[in-house]
Amino acid sequence: MFFIRGFEAVYNYVVEQVALLTTYINEQDALVKTYTDEQIALLITYIDEQVATSIQFVDRGDLAAADYAVGTFTIDYAYHELDISSKVGAGERYVLLKLVIRHTSANELFEFRTPGNENDINSFSQPYVEDDKKYVFQGWVLTDAAGKIEYMFSPGTYTQIDLTICSYFK
């Protein structure tokens, strides 16, 4: 449920920021009639700067391949850092991950989380219960300021691990 709660929080924040900006624009609308061309240009610049620094959604589009494959990951039931800043940039990003996985044994687990988090309550994790089946999962994870996340896979033989960064908020 983390990714649903987290997405709602981001959505509510964006709605709040848009409402504040709309209120500001409406308040300024009455004054525009008395502004000079230079003042109007300054106001437009200010609004552009506000929009440019607000939260933005980035859809990475129709990707031809996964960003990371099975050989990328250390499989030993310990947490490891994965630097995804080359895909999403530095800074905290709320990232939608798609994981396609196939494992040769049953009752295994994976987890993705923000570096430094210790509890599994605020993470993207899922057990998979049948062996040699293809599983597809999607979930949200917050990167740290450097654009990194942590991952853990239970040990065993994986014939497929494809991790794709579908989209993100910045």
Secondary structure by P-SEA (a helix, b strand, c coil): caaaaaaaaaaaaaaaaaaaaaaaaaaaccccccccaaaaaaaaaaaaaaaaacbbbbcccccccccccccccccccbbbbbbccccccccccbbbbbbbbcccccccbbbbbccccccccccbbbbbccccbbbbbbbccccccccccccccccccccbbbbbbccccc
